[in-house]
Amino acid sequence: MLRGSQFDLPLGSEQNAKCKHFFDEKVDGLKQPWTGVCWCNPPYGGDLHPWVEKAYQSSLQGATVVGLLPSRTGTDWFKEIAEKFSEIEYVRGRLKYGDTTGSAPFY
């Protein structure tokens, strides 16, 4: 399992970033080049399609992208892009972050 320090380019927010350097909404990670081994934890409330598209395009250019995405197999972004990835792993059950008592929210 990869840990935060093993990623070259994490994408997230100050609340969930596990690395010193990361792209957040202020920097607009969609406009930045993704290289090396990238972690992507996109905002779930909005449209995931551009994030998954960016991950796929970056992978075609040599990046390894690991993403934490909701399993929405009936959505357009999943059908059009996610299924093109070389590997998809599904996590059983609900995710829980750190010491929180509730499950991770997926909107």
The first five atom37 places (N, CA, C, CB, O) and aatype in JSON, in Angstrom:
{
  "aatype": [12, 10, 1, 7, 15, 5, 13, 3, 10, 14, 10, 7, 15, 6, 5, 2, 0, 11, 4, 11, 8, 13, 13, 3, 6, 11, 19, 3, 7, 10, 11, 5, 14, 17, 16, 7, 19, 4, 17, 4, 2, 14, 14, 18, 7, 7, 3, 10, 8, 14, 17, 19, 6, 11, 0, 18, 5, 15, 15, 10, 5, 7, 0, 16, 19, 19, 7, 10, 10, 14, 15, 1, 16, 7, 16, 3, 17, 13, 11, 6, 9, 0, 6, 11, 13, 15, 6, 9, 6, 18, 19, 1, 7, 1, 10, 11, 18, 7, 3, 16, 16, 7, 15, 0, 14, 13, 18],
  "atom_mask": [
    [1, 1, 1, 1, 1],
    [1, 1, 1, 1, 1],
    [1, 1, 1, 1, 1],
    [1, 1, 1, 0, 1],
    [1, 1, 1, 1, 1],
    [1, 1, 1, 1, 1],
    [1, 1, 1, 1, 1],
    [1, 1, 1, 1, 1],
    [1, 1, 1, 1, 1],
    [1, 1, 1, 1, 1],
    [1, 1, 1, 1, 1],
    [1, 1, 1, 0, 1],
    [1, 1, 1, 1, 1],
    [1, 1, 1, 1, 1],
    [1, 1, 1, 1, 1],
    [1, 1, 1, 1, 1],
    [1, 1, 1, 1, 1],
    [1, 1, 1, 1, 1],
    [1, 1, 1, 1, 1],
    [1, 1, 1, 1, 1],
    [1, 1, 1, 1, 1],
    [1, 1, 1, 1, 1],
    [1, 1, 1, 1, 1],
    [1, 1, 1, 1, 1],
    [1, 1, 1, 1, 1],
    [1, 1, 1, 1, 1],
    [1, 1, 1, 1, 1],
    [1, 1, 1, 1, 1],
    [1, 1, 1, 0, 1],
    [1, 1, 1, 1, 1],
    [1, 1, 1, 1, 1],
    [1, 1, 1, 1, 1],
    [1, 1, 1, 1, 1],
    [1, 1, 1, 1, 1],
    [1, 1, 1, 1, 1],
    [1, 1, 1, 0, 1],
    [1, 1, 1, 1, 1],
    [1, 1, 1, 1, 1],
    [1, 1, 1, 1, 1],
    [1, 1, 1, 1, 1],
    [1, 1, 1, 1, 1],
    [1, 1, 1, 1, 1],
    [1, 1, 1, 1, 1],
    [1, 1, 1, 1, 1],
    [1, 1, 1, 0, 1],
    [1, 1, 1, 0, 1],
    [1, 1, 1, 1, 1],
    [1, 1, 1, 1, 1],
    [1, 1, 1, 1, 1],
    [1, 1, 1, 1, 1],
    [1, 1, 1, 1, 1],
    [1, 1, 1, 1, 1],
    [1, 1, 1, 1, 1],
    [1, 1, 1, 1, 1],
    [1, 1, 1, 1, 1],
    [1, 1, 1, 1, 1],
    [1, 1, 1, 1, 1],
    [1, 1, 1, 1, 1],
    [1, 1, 1, 1, 1],
    [1, 1, 1, 1, 1],
    [1, 1, 1, 1, 1],
    [1, 1, 1, 0, 1],
    [1, 1, 1, 1, 1],
    [1, 1, 1, 1, 1],
    [1, 1, 1, 1, 1],
    [1, 1, 1, 1, 1],
    [1, 1, 1, 0, 1],
    [1, 1, 1, 1, 1],
    [1, 1, 1, 1, 1],
    [1, 1, 1, 1, 1],
    [1, 1, 1, 1, 1],
    [1, 1, 1, 1, 1],
    [1, 1, 1, 1, 1],
    [1, 1, 1, 0, 1],
    [1, 1, 1, 1, 1],
    [1, 1, 1, 1, 1],
    [1, 1, 1, 1, 1],
    [1, 1, 1, 1, 1],
    [1, 1, 1, 1, 1],
    [1, 1, 1, 1, 1],
    [1, 1, 1, 1, 1],
    [1, 1, 1, 1, 1],
    [1, 1, 1, 1, 1],
    [1, 1, 1, 1, 1],
    [1, 1, 1, 1, 1],
    [1, 1, 1, 1, 1],
    [1, 1, 1, 1, 1],
    [1, 1, 1, 1, 1],
    [1, 1, 1, 1, 1],
    [1, 1, 1, 1, 1],
    [1, 1, 1, 1, 1],
    [1, 1, 1, 1, 1],
    [1, 1, 1, 0, 1],
    [1, 1, 1, 1, 1],
    [1, 1, 1, 1, 1],
    [1, 1, 1, 1, 1],
    [1, 1, 1, 1, 1],
    [1, 1, 1, 0, 1],
    [1, 1, 1, 1, 1],
    [1, 1, 1, 1, 1],
    [1, 1, 1, 1, 1],
    [1, 1, 1, 0, 1],
    [1, 1, 1, 1, 1],
    [1, 1, 1, 1, 1],
    [1, 1, 1, 1, 1],
    [1, 1, 1, 1, 1],
    [1, 1, 1, 1, 1]
  ],
  "atom_positions": [
    [[0.84, -1.18, 0.0], [0.0, 0.0, 0.0], [0.89, 1.24, 0.0], [-0.96, 0.0, 1.22], [1.84, 1.34, 0.77]],
    [[0.56, 2.18, -0.87], [1.29, 3.44, -0.9], [0.87, 4.32, 0.26], [1.07, 4.17, -2.24], [-0.3, 4.35, 0.64]],
    [[1.83, 5.03, 0.83], [1.54, 5.96, 1.92], [1.79, 7.37, 1.41], [2.41, 5.66, 3.18], [2.42, 7.55, 0.37]],
    [[1.29, 8.37, 2.13], [1.38, 9.76, 1.72], [2.75, 10.2, 1.26], [0.0, 0.0, 0.0], [2.86, 10.93, 0.27]],
    [[3.8, 9.77, 1.94], [5.15, 10.21, 1.59], [5.64, 9.59, 0.29], [6.11, 9.88, 2.7], [6.67, 10.02, -0.24]],
    [[4.94, 8.6, -0.23], [5.36, 7.94, -1.47], [4.75, 8.57, -2.71], [4.99, 6.48, -1.42], [5.05, 8.16, -3.83]],
    [[3.9, 9.56, -2.53], [3.27, 10.22, -3.66], [4.06, 11.46, -4.04], [1.81, 10.58, -3.34], [4.48, 12.22, -3.17]],
    [[4.26, 11.66, -5.34], [4.95, 12.84, -5.85], [4.02, 14.04, -5.88], [5.52, 12.57, -7.23], [4.46, 15.17, -5.66]],
    [[2.76, 13.82, -6.17], [1.83, 14.91, -6.36], [0.47, 14.56, -5.78], [1.7, 15.27, -7.84], [-0.36, 13.96, -6.47]],
    [[0.23, 14.91, -4.55], [-1.09, 14.66, -4.01], [-2.06, 15.77, -4.34], [-1.0, 14.48, -2.51], [-1.68, 16.94, -4.49]],
    [[-3.3, 15.4, -4.47], [-4.38, 16.36, -4.73], [-5.39, 16.22, -3.62], [-5.04, 16.12, -6.12], [-5.84, 15.11, -3.33]],
    [[-5.74, 17.31, -3.0], [-6.69, 17.23, -1.9], [-6.93, 18.6, -1.31], [0.0, 0.0, 0.0], [-7.07, 19.59, -2.02]],
    [[-6.99, 18.64, 0.0], [-7.22, 19.9, 0.7], [-6.41, 19.9, 1.99], [-8.74, 20.11, 1.0], [-5.84, 18.88, 2.37]],
    [[-6.36, 21.04, 2.66], [-5.63, 21.12, 3.92], [-6.23, 20.17, 4.95], [-5.64, 22.55, 4.45], [-5.52, 19.7, 5.83]],
    [[-7.51, 19.89, 4.85], [-8.16, 19.0, 5.8], [-7.78, 17.54, 5.61], [-9.65, 19.15, 5.71], [-7.75, 16.78, 6.58]],
    [[-7.5, 17.13, 4.36], [-7.25, 15.71, 4.15], [-5.88, 15.37, 3.56], [-8.3, 15.17, 3.26], [-5.58, 14.2, 3.38]],
    [[-5.06, 16.37, 3.26], [-3.75, 16.1, 2.66], [-2.83, 15.4, 3.65], [-3.1, 17.41, 2.17], [-2.76, 15.78, 4.82]],
    [[-2.13, 14.4, 3.19], [-1.19, 13.66, 4.01], [0.26, 13.96, 3.61], [-1.46, 12.16, 3.91], [1.19, 13.36, 4.14]],
    [[0.43, 14.88, 2.67], [1.75, 15.24, 2.18], [1.97, 16.73, 2.36], [1.91, 14.84, 0.71], [1.02, 17.51, 2.48]],
    [[3.24, 17.11, 2.37], [3.59, 18.52, 2.55], [3.13, 19.37, 1.37], [5.09, 18.67, 2.74], [2.61, 20.47, 1.57]],
    [[3.32, 18.88, 0.15], [2.96, 19.64, -1.05], [1.75, 18.99, -1.72], [4.16, 19.71, -2.03], [1.71, 17.78, -1.92]],
    [[0.78, 19.82, -2.05], [-0.42, 19.3, -2.69], [-1.09, 20.41, -3.48], [-1.39, 18.7, -1.65], [-0.86, 21.6, -3.24]],
    [[-1.93, 20.01, -4.43], [-2.78, 20.95, -5.16], [-4.14, 20.95, -4.48], [-2.89, 20.56, -6.67], [-4.67, 19.9, -4.15]],
    [[-4.7, 22.13, -4.28], [-6.04, 22.23, -3.75], [-6.89, 23.05, -4.7], [-6.04, 22.85, -2.34], [-6.44, 23.38, -5.8]],
    [[-8.11, 23.39, -4.3], [-9.0, 24.14, -5.19], [-8.44, 25.52, -5.53], [-10.37, 24.29, -4.55], [-8.72, 26.05, -6.61]],
    [[-7.65, 26.12, -4.62], [-7.08, 27.45, -4.88], [-6.08, 27.4, -6.03], [-6.4, 27.99, -3.6], [-6.0, 28.33, -6.83]],
    [[-5.32, 26.32, -6.1], [-4.29, 26.17, -7.14], [-4.89, 25.62, -8.42], [-3.16, 25.24, -6.65], [-4.29, 25.75, -9.49]],
    [[-6.06, 25.02, -8.34], [-6.75, 24.37, -9.45], [-5.9, 23.27, -10.07], [-7.12, 25.4, -10.51], [-5.27, 23.44, -11.11]],
    [[-5.91, 22.14, -9.4], [-5.15, 20.98, -9.85], [-5.5, 20.5, -11.23], [0.0, 0.0, 0.0], [-4.71, 19.8, -11.86]],
    [[-6.68, 20.86, -11.73], [-7.05, 20.46, -13.09], [-6.22, 21.18, -14.14], [-8.53, 20.72, -13.33], [-6.09, 20.7, -15.26]],
    [[-5.67, 22.34, -13.79], [-4.86, 23.11, -14.75], [-3.36, 22.85, -14.6], [-5.13, 24.59, -14.57], [-2.57, 23.37, -15.38]],
    [[-2.97, 22.04, -13.62], [-1.57, 21.75, -13.36], [-1.17, 20.42, -14.0], [-1.29, 21.72, -11.86], [-2.03, 19.55, -14.18]],
    [[0.11, 20.25, -14.35], [0.53, 18.93, -14.85], [0.63, 17.93, -13.72], [1.89, 19.05, -15.58], [1.13, 18.25, -12.64]],
    [[0.16, 16.72, -13.96], [0.27, 15.64, -12.98], [1.36, 14.7, -13.47], [-1.11, 14.88, -12.79], [1.25, 14.14, -14.56]],
    [[2.39, 14.53, -12.69], [3.5, 13.66, -13.06], [3.89, 12.78, -11.88], [4.72, 14.49, -13.53], [3.53, 13.06, -10.74]],
    [[4.61, 11.71, -12.16], [5.05, 10.82, -11.1], [3.9, 9.98, -10.58], [0.0, 0.0, 0.0], [3.03, 9.55, -11.34]],
    [[3.9, 9.76, -9.26], [2.86, 8.98, -8.6], [1.94, 9.97, -7.9], [3.46, 7.93, -7.6], [2.36, 10.65, -6.96]],
    [[0.69, 10.05, -8.35], [-0.24, 11.08, -7.89], [-1.38, 10.48, -7.07], [-0.81, 11.85, -9.08], [-1.89, 9.4, -7.38]],
    [[-1.76, 11.2, -6.04], [-2.93, 10.85, -5.23], [-4.02, 11.85, -5.55], [-2.59, 10.84, -3.7], [-3.76, 13.06, -5.55]],
    [[-5.22, 11.39, -5.8], [-6.33, 12.28, -6.1], [-7.53, 11.95, -5.23], [-6.7, 12.19, -7.59], [-8.09, 10.85, -5.3]],
    [[-7.91, 12.91, -4.41], [-9.11, 12.8, -3.59], [-9.98, 13.99, -3.96], [-8.78, 12.77, -2.03], [-10.0, 14.99, -3.24]],
    [[-10.7, 13.9, -5.07], [-11.44, 15.06, -5.59], [-12.64, 15.42, -4.73], [-11.9, 14.79, -7.01], [-13.09, 14.61, -3.92]],
    [[-13.16, 16.63, -4.91], [-14.38, 17.01, -4.18], [-15.55, 16.16, -4.68], [-14.68, 18.53, -4.35], [-15.79, 16.1, -5.89]],
    [[-16.26, 15.53, -3.79], [-17.33, 14.63, -4.17], [-18.64, 15.34, -4.47], [-17.55, 13.62, -3.1], [-19.5, 14.79, -5.17]],
    [[-18.82, 16.53, -3.95], [-20.08, 17.23, -4.14], [-20.3, 17.73, -5.55], [0.0, 0.0, 0.0], [-21.44, 17.93, -5.96]],
    [[-19.23, 17.94, -6.3], [-19.36, 18.47, -7.65], [-19.25, 17.4, -8.7], [0.0, 0.0, 0.0], [-19.5, 16.22, -8.45]],
    [[-18.89, 17.81, -9.86], [-18.75, 16.9, -10.99], [-17.39, 16.21, -10.94], [-18.92, 17.66, -12.32], [-16.35, 16.87, -11.0]],
    [[-17.4, 14.91, -10.82], [-16.15, 14.14, -10.78], [-15.55, 13.93, -12.16], [-16.39, 12.79, -10.12], [-14.36, 13.63, -12.3]],
    [[-16.37, 14.08, -13.19], [-15.93, 13.8, -14.55], [-14.61, 14.48, -14.93], [-17.0, 14.22, -15.52], [-13.72, 13.79, -15.44]],
    [[-14.42, 15.79, -14.69], [-13.15, 16.41, -15.1], [-11.94, 15.87, -14.33], [-13.23, 17.91, -14.91], [-10.84, 15.82, -14.87]],
    [[-12.13, 15.46, -13.08], [-11.03, 14.92, -12.3], [-10.62, 13.54, -12.81], [-11.41, 14.83, -10.82], [-9.43, 13.24, -12.9]],
    [[-11.59, 12.72, -13.13], [-11.29, 11.39, -13.63], [-10.69, 11.49, -15.03], [-12.57, 10.51, -13.65], [-9.78, 10.73, -15.37]],
    [[-11.18, 12.41, -15.83], [-10.61, 12.65, -17.17], [-9.16, 13.1, -17.06], [-11.44, 13.72, -17.94], [-8.3, 12.63, -17.81]],
    [[-8.87, 14.01, -16.14], [-7.5, 14.5, -15.93], [-6.59, 13.35, -15.48], [-7.48, 15.65, -14.88], [-5.46, 13.24, -15.94]],
    [[-7.08, 12.52, -14.59], [-6.3, 11.36, -14.13], [-5.99, 10.43, -15.31], [-7.07, 10.6, -13.02], [-4.86, 9.96, -15.46]],
    [[-6.99, 10.17, -16.12], [-6.79, 9.29, -17.27], [-5.79, 9.88, -18.26], [-8.13, 9.02, -17.97], [-4.87, 9.19, -18.7]],
    [[-5.96, 11.15, -18.62], [-5.04, 11.79, -19.56], [-3.61, 11.82, -19.0], [-5.51, 13.23, -19.89], [-2.65, 11.62, -19.75]],
    [[-3.47, 12.07, -17.71], [-2.15, 12.08, -17.08], [-1.52, 10.7, -17.1], [-2.24, 12.59, -15.64], [-0.31, 10.56, -17.27]],
    [[-2.35, 9.67, -16.94], [-1.81, 8.31, -16.99], [-1.31, 7.97, -18.38], [-2.89, 7.3, -16.56], [-0.33, 7.23, -18.53]],
    [[-1.96, 8.5, -19.42], [-1.49, 8.27, -20.79], [-0.14, 8.93, -21.04], [-2.53, 8.8, -21.79], [0.6, 8.53, -21.94]],
    [[0.17, 9.95, -20.23], [1.45, 10.65, -20.35], [2.49, 10.12, -19.37], [1.25, 12.15, -20.13], [3.56, 10.72, -19.21]],
    [[2.21, 9.0, -18.7], [3.19, 8.34, -17.86], [2.98, 8.45, -16.36], [0.0, 0.0, 0.0], [3.72, 7.82, -15.6]],
    [[2.02, 9.21, -15.9], [1.78, 9.33, -14.45], [1.04, 8.09, -13.95], [0.96, 10.62, -14.14], [0.27, 7.46, -14.68]],
    [[1.29, 7.76, -12.7], [0.51, 6.75, -12.0], [-0.43, 7.52, -11.09], [1.42, 5.73, -11.2], [0.02, 8.27, -10.23]],
    [[-1.72, 7.33, -11.28], [-2.7, 8.08, -10.5], [-3.52, 7.11, -9.66], [-3.63, 8.93, -11.44], [-4.13, 6.17, -10.17]],
    [[-3.52, 7.37, -8.36], [-4.33, 6.61, -7.42], [-5.41, 7.55, -6.94], [-3.47, 6.03, -6.22], [-5.11, 8.64, -6.45]],
    [[-6.66, 7.15, -7.07], [-7.76, 8.03, -6.68], [-8.71, 7.36, -5.73], [0.0, 0.0, 0.0], [-8.94, 6.15, -5.79]],
    [[-9.27, 8.16, -4.85], [-10.33, 7.69, -3.96], [-11.63, 8.27, -4.5], [-10.06, 8.12, -2.46], [-11.91, 9.46, -4.35]],
    [[-12.41, 7.41, -5.11], [-13.64, 7.84, -5.78], [-14.82, 7.0, -5.3], [-13.5, 7.73, -7.31], [-14.65, 5.83, -4.97]],
    [[-15.99, 7.58, -5.27], [-17.15, 6.77, -4.94], [-17.45, 5.79, -6.07], [-18.38, 7.67, -4.67], [-17.23, 6.1, -7.25]],
    [[-17.94, 4.65, -5.72], [-18.25, 3.62, -6.72], [-19.62, 3.92, -7.32], [-18.23, 2.19, -6.08], [-20.64, 3.4, -6.87]],
    [[-19.61, 4.75, -8.34], [-20.85, 5.12, -9.02], [-20.81, 4.56, -10.44], [-21.04, 6.68, -9.04], [-20.64, 5.3, -11.41]],
    [[-20.97, 3.27, -10.53], [-20.79, 2.58, -11.79], [-21.82, 2.92, -12.85], [-20.81, 1.12, -11.56], [-21.63, 2.6, -14.02]],
    [[-22.9, 3.57, -12.47], [-23.93, 3.95, -13.43], [-23.77, 5.35, -13.99], [0.0, 0.0, 0.0], [-24.56, 5.77, -14.83]],
    [[-22.76, 6.09, -13.54], [-22.58, 7.47, -13.99], [-21.8, 7.53, -15.29], [-21.88, 8.29, -12.92], [-21.08, 6.6, -15.65]],
    [[-21.95, 8.65, -16.0], [-21.22, 8.84, -17.26], [-19.72, 8.81, -17.05], [-21.63, 10.15, -17.92], [-19.0, 8.16, -17.82]],
    [[-19.21, 9.52, -16.01], [-17.76, 9.56, -15.82], [-17.19, 8.17, -15.58], [-17.4, 10.48, -14.65], [-16.08, 7.88, -16.02]],
    [[-17.93, 7.32, -14.9], [-17.44, 5.97, -14.67], [-17.45, 5.15, -15.95], [-18.27, 5.28, -13.59], [-16.48, 4.49, -16.28]],
    [[-18.56, 5.21, -16.66], [-18.69, 4.43, -17.89], [-17.72, 4.88, -18.98], [-20.11, 4.51, -18.41], [-17.15, 4.06, -19.69]],
    [[-17.53, 6.19, -19.1], [-16.7, 6.74, -20.18], [-15.2, 6.71, -19.89], [-17.12, 8.15, -20.47], [-14.4, 6.55, -20.8]],
    [[-14.82, 6.86, -18.62], [-13.41, 7.02, -18.32], [-12.86, 6.0, -17.35], [-13.17, 8.39, -17.78], [-11.86, 5.34, -17.64]],
    [[-13.5, 5.84, -16.2], [-12.94, 4.99, -15.15], [-12.71, 3.56, -15.62], [-13.85, 4.99, -13.94], [-11.74, 2.91, -15.22]],
    [[-13.59, 3.07, -16.46], [-13.43, 1.71, -16.94], [-12.22, 1.54, -17.86], [-14.68, 1.28, -17.67], [-11.83, 0.4, -18.17]],
    [[-11.6, 2.63, -18.31], [-10.42, 2.56, -19.16], [-9.14, 2.35, -18.35], [-10.29, 3.84, -19.99], [-8.12, 1.95, -18.91]],
    [[-9.2, 2.6, -17.06], [-8.01, 2.45, -16.23], [-7.57, 1.0, -16.18], [-8.26, 2.98, -14.81], [-8.38, 0.09, -16.32]],
    [[-6.28, 0.79, -15.98], [-5.75, -0.56, -15.98], [-6.14, -1.34, -14.74], [-4.26, -0.52, -16.11], [-6.14, -2.57, -14.75]],
    [[-6.46, -0.63, -13.67], [-6.8, -1.34, -12.43], [-7.8, -0.52, -11.61], [-5.53, -1.62, -11.6], [-7.63, 0.68, -11.43]],
    [[-8.81, -1.19, -11.13], [-9.79, -0.58, -10.23], [-9.95, -1.54, -9.06], [-11.18, -0.3, -10.96], [-10.18, -2.73, -9.24]],
    [[-9.83, -1.02, -7.86], [-10.04, -1.82, -6.66], [-11.23, -1.25, -5.91], [-8.77, -1.86, -5.77], [-11.36, -0.04, -5.77]],
    [[-12.06, -2.11, -5.43], [-13.23, -1.69, -4.67], [-13.01, -1.97, -3.2], [-14.51, -2.41, -5.18], [-12.51, -3.03, -2.82]],
    [[-13.37, -1.01, -2.37], [-13.26, -1.16, -0.92], [-14.62, -1.58, -0.4], [-12.77, 0.17, -0.24], [-15.63, -0.93, -0.68]],
    [[-14.65, -2.66, 0.34], [-15.92, -3.13, 0.91], [-16.28, -2.28, 2.12], [-15.84, -4.63, 1.3], [-15.4, -1.89, 2.9]],
    [[-17.54, -2.01, 2.28], [-18.01, -1.26, 3.43], [-17.83, 0.24, 3.25], [0.0, 0.0, 0.0], [-17.47, 0.71, 2.17]],
    [[-18.09, 0.97, 4.3], [-17.99, 2.43, 4.27], [-16.63, 2.86, 4.81], [-19.13, 3.08, 5.09], [-16.14, 2.3, 5.79]],
    [[-16.03, 3.85, 4.16], [-14.75, 4.39, 4.62], [-14.95, 5.28, 5.83], [-14.07, 5.17, 3.5], [-16.0, 5.89, 6.01]],
    [[-13.93, 5.34, 6.66], [-13.92, 6.19, 7.83], [-12.57, 6.88, 7.87], [-14.21, 5.38, 9.15], [-11.53, 6.23, 7.72]],
    [[-12.57, 8.2, 8.07], [-11.33, 8.96, 8.1], [-10.83, 9.13, 9.53], [-11.51, 10.31, 7.45], [-11.56, 9.61, 10.39]],
    [[-9.6, 8.74, 9.78], [-8.94, 9.0, 11.05], [-9.76, 8.61, 12.25], [0.0, 0.0, 0.0], [-10.25, 7.48, 12.34]],
    [[-9.91, 9.55, 13.19], [-10.61, 9.3, 14.44], [-12.1, 9.62, 14.38], [-9.98, 10.09, 15.54], [-12.77, 9.65, 15.41]],
    [[-12.63, 9.87, 13.19], [-14.04, 10.24, 13.1], [-14.93, 9.07, 13.48], [-14.38, 10.73, 11.67], [-14.54, 7.91, 13.37]],
    [[-16.11, 9.39, 13.93], [-17.04, 8.33, 14.33], [-17.97, 7.91, 13.2], [-17.86, 8.79, 15.51], [-18.45, 6.78, 13.18]],
    [[-18.21, 8.81, 12.26], [-19.11, 8.5, 11.15], [-18.37, 8.09, 9.9], [0.0, 0.0, 0.0], [-17.14, 8.2, 9.82]],
    [[-19.11, 7.62, 8.92], [-18.54, 7.23, 7.64], [-18.23, 8.45, 6.78], [-19.49, 6.29, 6.89], [-18.79, 9.53, 7.0]],
    [[-17.35, 8.27, 5.82], [-17.01, 9.35, 4.88], [-18.26, 9.73, 4.09], [-15.85, 8.92, 3.92], [-18.98, 8.86, 3.61]],
    [[-18.51, 11.03, 3.95], [-19.7, 11.43, 3.2], [-19.45, 11.41, 1.7], [-20.15, 12.83, 3.63], [-18.44, 11.94, 1.23]],
    [[-20.35, 10.82, 0.97], [-20.31, 10.86, -0.49], [-21.61, 11.49, -0.94], [-20.11, 9.44, -1.12], [-22.69, 10.95, -0.69]],
    [[-21.52, 12.62, -1.6], [-22.71, 13.36, -2.03], [-23.09, 13.02, -3.43], [-22.49, 14.86, -1.91], [-24.07, 13.55, -3.95]]
  ]
}
